């Protein structure tokens, strides 16, 4: 199973922090932890800049 995230972030978002959290978030997710022995799980993410509507 592959989960692809599209994250809307401000231009000044801490991209290093986003990368670190992405690296370990599945280990903290109860659903991922319950199925990881039976199903291979991979994840990816794309950062989308937030734009304000005028």
CHARMM-style PDB file with segment names, atoms N, HN, CA, C and O in Angstrom:
ATOM      1  N   UNK     1       0.844  -1.156   0.000  1.00  0.00      PROA
ATOM      2  CA  UNK     1       0.000   0.000   0.000  1.00  0.00      PROA
ATOM      3  C   UNK     1       0.901   1.233   0.000  1.00  0.00      PROA
ATOM      4  O   UNK     1       1.924   1.278   0.682  1.00  0.00      PROA
ATOM      5  N   UNK     2       0.494   2.225  -0.779  1.00  0.00      PROA
ATOM      6  HN  UNK     2      -0.337   2.189  -1.334  1.00  0.00      PROA
ATOM      7  CA  UNK     2       1.248   3.477  -0.833  1.00  0.00      PROA
ATOM      8  C   UNK     2       0.313   4.634  -0.490  1.00  0.00      PROA
ATOM      9  O   UNK     2      -0.765   4.771  -1.068  1.00  0.00      PROA
ATOM     10  N   UNK     3       0.736   5.450   0.445  1.00  0.00      PROA
ATOM     11  HN  UNK     3       1.612   5.339   0.915  1.00  0.00      PROA
ATOM     12  CA  UNK     3      -0.021   6.657   0.811  1.00  0.00      PROA
ATOM     13  C   UNK     3       0.758   7.856   0.289  1.00  0.00      PROA
ATOM     14  O   UNK     3       1.921   8.054   0.639  1.00  0.00      PROA
ATOM     15  N   UNK     4       0.109   8.650  -0.548  1.00  0.00      PROA
ATOM     16  HN  UNK     4      -0.836   8.489  -0.833  1.00  0.00      PROA
ATOM     17  CA  UNK     4       0.722   9.861  -1.097  1.00  0.00      PROA
ATOM     18  C   UNK     4       0.031  11.068  -0.484  1.00  0.00      PROA
ATOM     19  O   UNK     4      -1.177  11.250  -0.636  1.00  0.00      PROA
ATOM     20  N   UNK     5       0.798  11.880   0.203  1.00  0.00      PROA
ATOM     21  HN  UNK     5       1.779  11.732   0.327  1.00  0.00      PROA
ATOM     22  CA  UNK     5       0.260  13.061   0.871  1.00  0.00      PROA
ATOM     23  C   UNK     5       0.526  14.302   0.032  1.00  0.00      PROA
ATOM     24  O   UNK     5       1.597  14.443  -0.559  1.00  0.00      PROA
ATOM     25  N   UNK     6      -0.445  15.194  -0.016  1.00  0.00      PROA
ATOM     26  HN  UNK     6      -1.315  15.079   0.463  1.00  0.00      PROA
ATOM     27  CA  UNK     6      -0.279  16.516  -0.625  1.00  0.00      PROA
ATOM     28  C   UNK     6      -0.508  17.513   0.499  1.00  0.00      PROA
ATOM     29  O   UNK     6      -1.639  17.717   0.939  1.00  0.00      PROA
ATOM     30  N   UNK     7       0.571  18.132   0.960  1.00  0.00      PROA
ATOM     31  HN  UNK     7       1.491  17.967   0.603  1.00  0.00      PROA
ATOM     32  CA  UNK     7       0.506  19.010   2.128  1.00  0.00      PROA
ATOM     33  C   UNK     7       0.559  20.469   1.702  1.00  0.00      PROA
ATOM     34  O   UNK     7       1.479  20.884   0.998  1.00  0.00      PROA
ATOM     35  N   UNK     8      -0.425  21.240   2.129  1.00  0.00      PROA
ATOM     36  HN  UNK     8      -1.172  20.902   2.701  1.00  0.00      PROA
ATOM     37  CA  UNK     8      -0.405  22.675   1.866  1.00  0.00      PROA
ATOM     38  C   UNK     8       0.356  23.342   2.999  1.00  0.00      PROA
ATOM     39  O   UNK     8      -0.005  23.200   4.167  1.00  0.00      PROA
ATOM     40  N   UNK     9       1.413  24.071   2.650  1.00  0.00      PROA
ATOM     41  HN  UNK     9       1.706  24.186   1.701  1.00  0.00      PROA
ATOM     42  CA  UNK     9       2.263  24.705   3.655  1.00  0.00      PROA
ATOM     43  C   UNK     9       2.528  26.157   3.278  1.00  0.00      PROA
ATOM     44  O   UNK     9       2.498  26.536   2.107  1.00  0.00      PROA
ATOM     45  N   UNK    10       2.789  26.957   4.310  1.00  0.00      PROA
ATOM     46  HN  UNK    10       2.814  26.649   5.261  1.00  0.00      PROA
ATOM     47  CA  UNK    10       3.202  28.329   4.074  1.00  0.00      PROA
ATOM     48  C   UNK    10       4.612  28.331   3.487  1.00  0.00      PROA
ATOM     49  O   UNK    10       5.364  27.369   3.648  1.00  0.00      PROA
ATOM     50  N   UNK    11       4.956  29.407   2.814  1.00  0.00      PROA
ATOM     51  HN  UNK    11       4.346  30.188   2.683  1.00  0.00      PROA
ATOM     52  CA  UNK    11       6.277  29.517   2.189  1.00  0.00      PROA
ATOM     53  C   UNK    11       7.407  29.406   3.214  1.00  0.00      PROA
ATOM     54  O   UNK    11       8.500  28.947   2.883  1.00  0.00      PROA
ATOM     55  N   UNK    12       7.150  29.819   4.446  1.00  0.00      PROA
ATOM     56  HN  UNK    12       6.262  30.192   4.715  1.00  0.00      PROA
ATOM     57  CA  UNK    12       8.193  29.781   5.473  1.00  0.00      PROA
ATOM     58  C   UNK    12       8.132  28.530   6.346  1.00  0.00      PROA
ATOM     59  O   UNK    12       8.730  28.507   7.421  1.00  0.00      PROA
ATOM     60  N   UNK    13       7.424  27.492   5.907  1.00  0.00      PROA
ATOM     61  HN  UNK    13       6.938  27.511   5.033  1.00  0.00      PROA
ATOM     62  CA  UNK    13       7.315  26.244   6.675  1.00  0.00      PROA
ATOM     63  C   UNK    13       8.695  25.611   6.840  1.00  0.00      PROA
ATOM     64  O   UNK    13       9.555  25.714   5.965  1.00  0.00      PROA
ATOM     65  N   UNK    14       8.882  24.961   7.973  1.00  0.00      PROA
ATOM     66  HN  UNK    14       8.184  24.877   8.684  1.00  0.00      PROA
ATOM     67  CA  UNK    14      10.145  24.284   8.271  1.00  0.00      PROA
ATOM     68  C   UNK    14      10.174  22.958   7.520  1.00  0.00      PROA
ATOM     69  O   UNK    14       9.677  21.947   8.017  1.00  0.00      PROA
ATOM     70  N   UNK    15      10.750  22.963   6.336  1.00  0.00      PROA
ATOM     71  HN  UNK    15      11.153  23.785   5.932  1.00  0.00      PROA
ATOM     72  CA  UNK    15      10.761  21.770   5.488  1.00  0.00      PROA
ATOM     73  C   UNK    15      11.599  20.642   6.090  1.00  0.00      PROA
ATOM     74  O   UNK    15      11.315  19.467   5.857  1.00  0.00      PROA
ATOM     75  N   UNK    16      12.607  20.985   6.847  1.00  0.00      PROA
ATOM     76  HN  UNK    16      12.838  21.939   7.037  1.00  0.00      PROA
ATOM     77  CA  UNK    16      13.387  19.957   7.538  1.00  0.00      PROA
ATOM     78  C   UNK    16      12.552  19.206   8.558  1.00  0.00      PROA
ATOM     79  O   UNK    16      12.676  17.989   8.693  1.00  0.00      PROA
ATOM     80  N   UNK    17      11.705  19.925   9.272  1.00  0.00      PROA
ATOM     81  HN  UNK    17      11.604  20.914   9.162  1.00  0.00      PROA
ATOM     82  CA  UNK    17      10.817  19.298  10.261  1.00  0.00      PROA
ATOM     83  C   UNK    17       9.796  18.405   9.559  1.00  0.00      PROA
ATOM     84  O   UNK    17       9.489  17.312  10.034  1.00  0.00      PROA
ATOM     85  N   UNK    18       9.278  18.871   8.437  1.00  0.00      PROA
ATOM     86  HN  UNK    18       9.527  19.759   8.050  1.00  0.00      PROA
ATOM     87  CA  UNK    18       8.328  18.061   7.669  1.00  0.00      PROA
ATOM     88  C   UNK    18       8.986  16.754   7.245  1.00  0.00      PROA
ATOM     89  O   UNK    18       8.378  15.689   7.356  1.00  0.00      PROA
ATOM     90  N   UNK    19      10.197  16.823   6.769  1.00  0.00      PROA
ATOM     91  HN  UNK    19      10.691  17.688   6.678  1.00  0.00      PROA
ATOM     92  CA  UNK    19      10.941  15.622   6.348  1.00  0.00      PROA
ATOM     93  C   UNK    19      11.154  14.671   7.526  1.00  0.00      PROA
ATOM     94  O   UNK    19      10.965  13.463   7.388  1.00  0.00      PROA
ATOM     95  N   UNK    20      11.545  15.210   8.682  1.00  0.00      PROA
ATOM     96  HN  UNK    20      11.698  16.192   8.794  1.00  0.00      PROA
ATOM     97  CA  UNK    20      11.773  14.363   9.860  1.00  0.00      PROA
ATOM     98  C   UNK    20      10.487  13.659  10.290  1.00  0.00      PROA
ATOM     99  O   UNK    20      10.498  12.459  10.562  1.00  0.00      PROA
ATOM    100  N   UNK    21       9.388  14.394  10.352  1.00  0.00      PROA
ATOM    101  HN  UNK    21       9.378  15.369  10.131  1.00  0.00      PROA
ATOM    102  CA  UNK    21       8.122  13.794  10.772  1.00  0.00      PROA
ATOM    103  C   UNK    21       7.674  12.738   9.773  1.00  0.00      PROA
ATOM    104  O   UNK    21       7.185  11.678  10.165  1.00  0.00      PROA
ATOM    105  N   UNK    22       7.837  13.021   8.487  1.00  0.00      PROA
ATOM    106  HN  UNK    22       8.234  13.882   8.168  1.00  0.00      PROA
ATOM    107  CA  UNK    22       7.478  12.027   7.475  1.00  0.00      PROA
ATOM    108  C   UNK    22       8.276  10.744   7.674  1.00  0.00      PROA
ATOM    109  O   UNK    22       7.778   9.649   7.415  1.00  0.00      PROA
ATOM    110  N   UNK    23       9.503  10.883   8.131  1.00  0.00      PROA
ATOM    111  HN  UNK    23       9.908  11.773   8.342  1.00  0.00      PROA
ATOM    112  CA  UNK    23      10.360   9.720   8.325  1.00  0.00      PROA
ATOM    113  C   UNK    23       9.893   8.763   9.410  1.00  0.00      PROA
ATOM    114  O   UNK    23      10.187   7.570   9.340  1.00  0.00      PROA
ATOM    115  N   UNK    24       9.171   9.259  10.413  1.00  0.00      PROA
ATOM    116  HN  UNK    24       8.932  10.228  10.470  1.00  0.00      PROA
ATOM    117  CA  UNK    24       8.758   8.367  11.500  1.00  0.00      PROA
ATOM    118  C   UNK    24       7.259   8.310  11.761  1.00  0.00      PROA
ATOM    119  O   UNK    24       6.827   7.578  12.651  1.00  0.00      PROA
ATOM    120  N   UNK    25       6.460   9.052  11.020  1.00  0.00      PROA
ATOM    121  HN  UNK    25       6.811   9.646  10.297  1.00  0.00      PROA
ATOM    122  CA  UNK    25       5.032   9.112  11.354  1.00  0.00      PROA
ATOM    123  C   UNK    25       4.322   7.762  11.288  1.00  0.00      PROA
ATOM    124  O   UNK    25       3.415   7.522  12.085  1.00  0.00      PROA
ATOM    125  N   UNK    26       4.693   6.884  10.382  1.00  0.00      PROA
ATOM    126  HN  UNK    26       5.430   7.079   9.735  1.00  0.00      PROA
ATOM    127  CA  UNK    26       4.007   5.584  10.274  1.00  0.00      PROA
ATOM    128  C   UNK    26       4.228   4.738  11.529  1.00  0.00      PROA
ATOM    129  O   UNK    26       3.368   3.935  11.891  1.00  0.00      PROA
ATOM    130  N   UNK    27       5.364   4.910  12.190  1.00  0.00      PROA
ATOM    131  HN  UNK    27       6.062   5.562  11.896  1.00  0.00      PROA
ATOM    132  CA  UNK    27       5.627   4.161  13.418  1.00  0.00      PROA
ATOM    133  C   UNK    27       4.717   4.595  14.560  1.00  0.00      PROA
ATOM    134  O   UNK    27       4.542   3.850  15.524  1.00  0.00      PROA
ATOM    135  N   UNK    28       4.142   5.771  14.468  1.00  0.00      PROA
ATOM    136  HN  UNK    28       4.283   6.377  13.685  1.00  0.00      PROA
ATOM    137  CA  UNK    28       3.239   6.279  15.509  1.00  0.00      PROA
ATOM    138  C   UNK    28       1.764   6.107  15.148  1.00  0.00      PROA
ATOM    139  O   UNK    28       0.892   6.348  15.983  1.00  0.00      PROA
ATOM    140  N   UNK    29       1.481   5.699  13.927  1.00  0.00      PROA
ATOM    141  HN  UNK    29       2.189   5.503  13.249  1.00  0.00      PROA
ATOM    142  CA  UNK    29       0.097   5.556  13.459  1.00  0.00      PROA
ATOM    143  C   UNK    29      -0.456   4.182  13.853  1.00  0.00      PROA
ATOM    144  O   UNK    29       0.105   3.161  13.456  1.00  0.00      PROA
ATOM    145  N   UNK    30      -1.544   4.139  14.625  1.00  0.00      PROA
ATOM    146  HN  UNK    30      -2.001   4.968  14.947  1.00  0.00      PROA
ATOM    147  CA  UNK    30      -2.089   2.843  15.054  1.00  0.00      PROA
ATOM    148  C   UNK    30      -2.509   1.942  13.889  1.00  0.00      PROA
ATOM    149  O   UNK    30      -2.315   0.728  13.952  1.00  0.00      PROA
ATOM    150  N   UNK    31      -3.068   2.507  12.850  1.00  0.00      PROA
ATOM    151  HN  UNK    31      -3.226   3.493  12.798  1.00  0.00      PROA
ATOM    152  CA  UNK    31      -3.499   1.697  11.707  1.00  0.00      PROA
ATOM    153  C   UNK    31      -2.282   1.098  11.001  1.00  0.00      PROA
ATOM    154  O   UNK    31      -2.255  -0.099  10.714  1.00  0.00      PROA
ATOM    155  N   UNK    32      -1.294   1.916  10.726  1.00  0.00      PROA
ATOM    156  HN  UNK    32      -1.316   2.888  10.959  1.00  0.00      PROA
ATOM    157  CA  UNK    32      -0.086   1.421  10.063  1.00  0.00      PROA
ATOM    158  C   UNK    32       0.604   0.358  10.904  1.00  0.00      PROA
ATOM    159  O   UNK    32       1.082  -0.647  10.378  1.00  0.00      PROA
ATOM    160  N   UNK    33       0.654   0.584  12.204  1.00  0.00      PROA
ATOM    161  HN  UNK    33       0.266   1.401  12.631  1.00  0.00      PROA
ATOM    162  CA  UNK    33       1.302  -0.385  13.087  1.00  0.00      PROA
ATOM    163  C   UNK    33       0.551  -1.707  13.118  1.00  0.00      PROA
ATOM    164  O   UNK    33       1.168  -2.763  13.261  1.00  0.00      PROA
ATOM    165  N   UNK    34      -0.765  -1.665  12.987  1.00  0.00      PROA
ATOM    166  HN  UNK    34      -1.266  -0.808  12.871  1.00  0.00      PROA
ATOM    167  CA  UNK    34      -1.535  -2.906  13.069  1.00  0.00      PROA
ATOM    168  C   UNK    34      -1.443  -3.752  11.803  1.00  0.00      PROA
ATOM    169  O   UNK    34      -1.661  -4.962  11.864  1.00  0.00      PROA
ATOM    170  N   UNK    35      -1.128  -3.152  10.662  1.00  0.00      PROA
ATOM    171  HN  UNK    35      -0.950  -2.169  10.612  1.00  0.00      PROA
ATOM    172  CA  UNK    35      -1.089  -3.923   9.408  1.00  0.00      PROA
ATOM    173  C   UNK    35       0.309  -4.094   8.828  1.00  0.00      PROA
ATOM    174  O   UNK    35       0.474  -4.805   7.837  1.00  0.00      PROA
ATOM    175  N   UNK    36       1.317  -3.463   9.418  1.00  0.00      PROA
ATOM    176  HN  UNK    36       1.183  -2.886  10.224  1.00  0.00      PROA
ATOM    177  CA  UNK    36       2.644  -3.458   8.782  1.00  0.00      PROA
ATOM    178  C   UNK    36       3.295  -4.826   8.646  1.00  0.00      PROA
ATOM    179  O   UNK    36       4.136  -5.024   7.769  1.00  0.00      PROA
ATOM    180  N   UNK    37       2.917  -5.778   9.503  1.00  0.00      PROA
ATOM    181  HN  UNK    37       2.234  -5.618  10.216  1.00  0.00      PROA
ATOM    182  CA  UNK    37       3.495  -7.123   9.367  1.00  0.00      PROA
ATOM    183  C   UNK    37       2.885  -7.899   8.202  1.00  0.00      PROA
ATOM    184  O   UNK    37       3.488  -8.852   7.707  1.00  0.00      PROA
ATOM    185  N   UNK    38       1.692  -7.496   7.763  1.00  0.00      PROA
ATOM    186  HN  UNK    38       1.203  -6.723   8.165  1.00  0.00      PROA
ATOM    187  CA  UNK    38       1.004  -8.208   6.691  1.00  0.00      PROA
ATOM    188  C   UNK    38       1.046  -7.476   5.355  1.00  0.00      PROA
ATOM    189  O   UNK    38       0.950  -8.096   4.296  1.00  0.00      PROA
ATOM    190  N   UNK    39       1.188  -6.151   5.411  1.00  0.00      PROA
ATOM    191  HN  UNK    39       1.266  -5.647   6.272  1.00  0.00      PROA
ATOM    192  CA  UNK    39       1.124  -5.332   4.200  1.00  0.00      PROA
ATOM    193  C   UNK    39       2.297  -4.354   4.190  1.00  0.00      PROA
ATOM    194  O   UNK    39       2.533  -3.641   5.165  1.00  0.00      PROA
ATOM    195  N   UNK    40       3.020  -4.331   3.086  1.00  0.00      PROA
ATOM    196  HN  UNK    40       2.829  -4.910   2.294  1.00  0.00      PROA
ATOM    197  CA  UNK    40       4.109  -3.350   2.952  1.00  0.00      PROA
ATOM    198  C   UNK    40       3.496  -1.960   2.760  1.00  0.00      PROA
ATOM    199  O   UNK    40       2.612  -1.775   1.925  1.00  0.00      PROA
ATOM    200  N   UNK    41       3.970  -0.997   3.533  1.00  0.00      PROA
ATOM    201  HN  UNK    41       4.689  -1.148   4.211  1.00  0.00      PROA
ATOM    202  CA  UNK    41       3.448   0.362   3.459  1.00  0.00      PROA
ATOM    203  C   UNK    41       4.576   1.309   3.065  1.00  0.00      PROA
ATOM    204  O   UNK    41       5.648   1.306   3.670  1.00  0.00      PROA
ATOM    205  N   UNK    42       4.320   2.110   2.051  1.00  0.00      PROA
ATOM    206  HN  UNK    42       3.449   2.113   1.559  1.00  0.00      PROA
ATOM    207  CA  UNK    42       5.259   3.162   1.670  1.00  0.00      PROA
ATOM    208  C   UNK    42       4.501   4.481   1.639  1.00  0.00      PROA
ATOM    209  O   UNK    42       3.279   4.511   1.488  1.00  0.00      PROA
ATOM    210  N   UNK    43       5.243   5.561   1.784  1.00  0.00      PROA
ATOM    211  HN  UNK    43       6.235   5.536   1.906  1.00  0.00      PROA
ATOM    212  CA  UNK    43       4.616   6.883   1.762  1.00  0.00      PROA
ATOM    213  C   UNK    43       5.489   7.852   0.979  1.00  0.00      PROA
ATOM    214  O   UNK    43       6.699   7.670   0.844  1.00  0.00      PROA
ATOM    215  N   UNK    44       4.835   8.884   0.473  1.00  0.00      PROA
ATOM    216  HN  UNK    44       3.852   9.032   0.583  1.00  0.00      PROA
ATOM    217  CA  UNK    44       5.550   9.988  -0.167  1.00  0.00      PROA
ATOM    218  C   UNK    44       4.739  11.242   0.098  1.00  0.00      PROA
ATOM    219  O   UNK    44       3.578  11.168   0.502  1.00  0.00      PROA
ATOM    220  N   UNK    45       5.353  12.390  -0.129  1.00  0.00      PROA
ATOM    221  HN  UNK    45       6.296  12.450  -0.457  1.00  0.00      PROA
ATOM    222  CA  UNK    45       4.607  13.624   0.049  1.00  0.00      PROA
ATOM    223  C   UNK    45       5.051  14.659  -0.965  1.00  0.00      PROA
ATOM    224  O   UNK    45       6.166  14.634  -1.486  1.00  0.00      PROA
ATOM    225  N   UNK    46       4.128  15.566  -1.219  1.00  0.00      PROA
ATOM    226  HN  UNK    46       3.222  15.587  -0.796  1.00  0.00      PROA
ATOM    227  CA  UNK    46       4.379  16.705  -2.099  1.00  0.00      PROA
ATOM    228  C   UNK    46       3.957  17.946  -1.315  1.00  0.00      PROA
ATOM    229  O   UNK    46       2.877  17.978  -0.725  1.00  0.00      PROA
ATOM    230  N   UNK    47       4.811  18.958  -1.314  1.00  0.00      PROA
ATOM    231  HN  UNK    47       5.688  18.932  -1.794  1.00  0.00      PROA
ATOM    232  CA  UNK    47       4.502  20.203  -0.622  1.00  0.00      PROA
ATOM    233  C   UNK    47       3.884  21.195  -1.602  1.00  0.00      PROA
ATOM    234  O   UNK    47       4.454  21.491  -2.652  1.00  0.00      PROA
ATOM    235  N   UNK    48       2.714  21.699  -1.239  1.00  0.00      PROA
ATOM    236  HN  UNK    48       2.251  21.458  -0.386  1.00  0.00      PROA
ATOM    237  CA  UNK    48       2.007  22.665  -2.061  1.00  0.00      PROA
ATOM    238  C   UNK    48       1.990  23.993  -1.309  1.00  0.00      PROA
ATOM    239  O   UNK    48       1.618  24.044  -0.137  1.00  0.00      PROA
ATOM    240  N   UNK    49       2.390  25.057  -1.981  1.00  0.00      PROA
ATOM    241  HN  UNK    49       2.692  25.016  -2.934  1.00  0.00      PROA
ATOM    242  CA  UNK    49       2.375  26.372  -1.345  1.00  0.00      PROA
ATOM    243  C   UNK    49       0.948  26.845  -1.141  1.00  0.00      PROA
ATOM    244  O   UNK    49       0.106  26.719  -2.031  1.00  0.00      PROA
ATOM    245  N   UNK    50       0.689  27.382   0.022  1.00  0.00      PROA
ATOM    246  HN  UNK    50       1.372  27.484   0.745  1.00  0.00      PROA
ATOM    247  CA  UNK    50      -0.613  27.948   0.322  1.00  0.00      PROA
ATOM    248  C   UNK    50      -0.663  29.338  -0.303  1.00  0.00      PROA
ATOM    249  O   UNK    50       0.258  30.136  -0.129  1.00  0.00      PROA
ATOM    250  N   UNK    51      -1.724  29.619  -1.018  1.00  0.00      PROA
ATOM    251  HN  UNK    51      -2.472  28.971  -1.159  1.00  0.00      PROA
ATOM    252  CA  UNK    51      -1.924  30.972  -1.546  1.00  0.00      PROA
ATOM    253  C   UNK    51      -3.229  31.501  -1.001  1.00  0.00      PROA
ATOM    254  O   UNK    51      -4.238  30.797  -0.960  1.00  0.00      PROA
ATOM    255  N   UNK    52      -3.193  32.732  -0.588  1.00  0.00      PROA
ATOM    256  HN  UNK    52      -2.373  33.304  -0.621  1.00  0.00      PROA
ATOM    257  CA  UNK    52      -4.391  33.337  -0.019  1.00  0.00      PROA
ATOM    258  C   UNK    52      -5.252  33.914  -1.123  1.00  0.00      PROA
ATOM    259  O   UNK    52      -4.748  34.536  -2.058  1.00  0.00      PROA
ATOM    260  N   UNK    53      -6.556  33.704  -1.009  1.00  0.00      PROA
ATOM    261  HN  UNK    53      -6.965  33.199  -0.249  1.00  0.00      PROA
ATOM    262  CA  UNK    53      -7.498  34.306  -1.966  1.00  0.00      PROA
ATOM    263  C   UNK    53      -7.722  35.753  -1.566  1.00  0.00      PROA
ATOM    264  O   UNK    53      -7.894  36.055  -0.385  1.00  0.00      PROA
ATOM    265  N   UNK    54      -7.720  36.636  -2.529  1.00  0.00      PROA
ATOM    266  HN  UNK    54      -7.581  36.390  -3.489  1.00  0.00      PROA
ATOM    267  CA  UNK    54      -7.962  38.060  -2.225  1.00  0.00      PROA
ATOM    268  C   UNK    54      -9.416  38.347  -2.132  1.00  0.00      PROA
ATOM    269  OT1 UNK    54      -9.805  39.488  -1.884  1.00  0.00      PROA
TER     270      UNK     54
END
